[in-house]
């Protein structure tokens, strides 16, 4: 399993309203419109967000930096201290129960030490205990951001924090608006001016008396200019209960060139609105989803779509949770602005100012790729020479088009299979991919769909199989399935989450652990596995941390996780059967590392397992041979008593690297006539020697 670098982009607006049923602000600023040349006092409410520090009585510190004009992506913090720095400037003052303040002075730019000409765009925060064991973050576990403004006239509606607001008749709405450098501030409710002041803030209460959509507007004026901020509320109505149309399934179903049926699996949720380009991102009755009689699915047919046009949309669930479609094949991300036109031509801009968080694309009448190699047969599983590849590190251009031009390189190496590290949409842009957020969408940082299809097609024409590394054991806070059922008080998936365990079942877990005995997870996983085989014609999968696909609880006893697990075997057999029904020749490779008796059962069934020989080859390269240190025999399926040659052995993987570095820096120096330590010439020869043993051993290999 990979150690990933995760970069998230969560705006302040998202922090306040998305992913939690608790309205309110995690942080407030005084002044409300901080400028980089001035000071600001940040107040942190530990009862909000993930509540990771709620009730904590020890000292609280902040890990803080800034997003600036020099940041390369929206999660690229600048001028932050090392994690765990407990210098006095990062210690918060406790001003009440679960309330803390941080004074950033004498100015933002001086506090952070920004460079001349560097423009501060956002302040970034993670609050923490002194020992870093507890963290205060957003409700979905993200970093907290606050906008830094240019000097001048500004206005914002601070409360209600939830936008838009869904209410009942007779409800009272508490409103607060704040301005900067205004001569007058006006509050409008519907068509009526309800408050007017020359101060920089207005506080008022409004009563819901009408059923129609009603706007709340704050207007600030100075001698020469006028600015405004607005939000609206609607009165909740009954959800239409209607059977699901025949022939549709969860996700986006394209009915005709101008219509689509959206289906969201969300048992236990009350109501869902669809927001998107087709309704200017506003709640409206035609986009109120029906619910099925069993209460498990919401659905809506969209008509009058323009054939072939891309639309961006989201679901607003229970008036407070904004998510994209879990089955979407393409998503829109605030970080898309960091993906260049060369990498992804014609990428639509993210709908800034209209929504927050990850959104989904839909497009009827999509062009179909015309395959040239319809009858490709992958190499036999015992003859695979697999090249494991992370696109962004293998190529400076990090795109499929350039990768297609390197196929002759693989052929010269003798490679007959390329294993792509995860290319599903992952959190941020710079990642190994093991923080998958959308399982059907291709991450746009590597290029568009047709370019990957062309790469696979070209590989096939040269006799090279393409295997996808896939992560079906965990997700993180950006996943729509995590966000849809989230326990903010305990910073983990909610007890009623259909896909995720609240607490992981094993010690190797990262992120949020998937429950593969849940029918919802089985359905999702089967759809994922079939999709990439059919839509992209991949030749199989490498399952990341396949040993983790279990509900057998070994948390606290990591050694027991490797024990024979009949439930895990049944899950993996079912997934393998799903794959082989689509393509009987597809390979199923497991990063398993369980006891040999379990791996024997899995390989007998037709699956393959990773064989980690990194330690032995490193020892051999360095010249340390005592006590079997350089014994390669475990890299042979025969030594393991497998009846089939279904072992994929390797000297290095993305998790075990730097063989040559080890040889040069820790080589055997006990023989003065053959000193490996520090001798590059000898080290290179010993690397060749290891490769000779590795490549000539029977069975499949991974480079």
Protein Blocks (a to p, Z undefined) as FASTA:
>chain_A
ZZddddddddfklmmmgopabecdfbdcddfbdcfkbccdddddfkgcjllmgoiabdcd
dddddddfkbcbfklcghiacehiacfklpccdfbehiacddddfbfklmnopaehiacf
bdcdddddfklpaccddfkopacddddddeddddddfbafbdcddddehiacddddddeh
iabdcddehjacfbdcfbfbdcdddddfbfbdcddddddddfkbccdddddddddddddd
ddddehiaehjddfblmbccdddddehiabdcdddfknoopacfklcccddfklpaccdd
dehiaehiacdddddeehlaccddfkbcbdcdfklmmpcfklmghiacdfehkagcjddd
ddehiacdddfblmbccddfklcccddddfklmpmnlpaklmmmmmmmmmmnopabdcdd
dfbdcehjbdghlacfbfkbccfknopfklmmmmmmmmmmnopacdddddfkbccfklmk
lmmpccfknopadfklmkbcfbdcbfkbghjaddfkbfklmmmmmmmmmmmmmmnopabd
cdehkllmccbdcehilmlmmpccfklmmmmmmmmmmmmmmmmmbccdddfkpafklmmm
mmmnopacdddfklmmmmmmnopagghlmacklmpfklnopabdcbccdfbdfklghklm
mmmmmccfkbmklcfghpaklmmmmmmmmmmmmmmpgcdddZZ
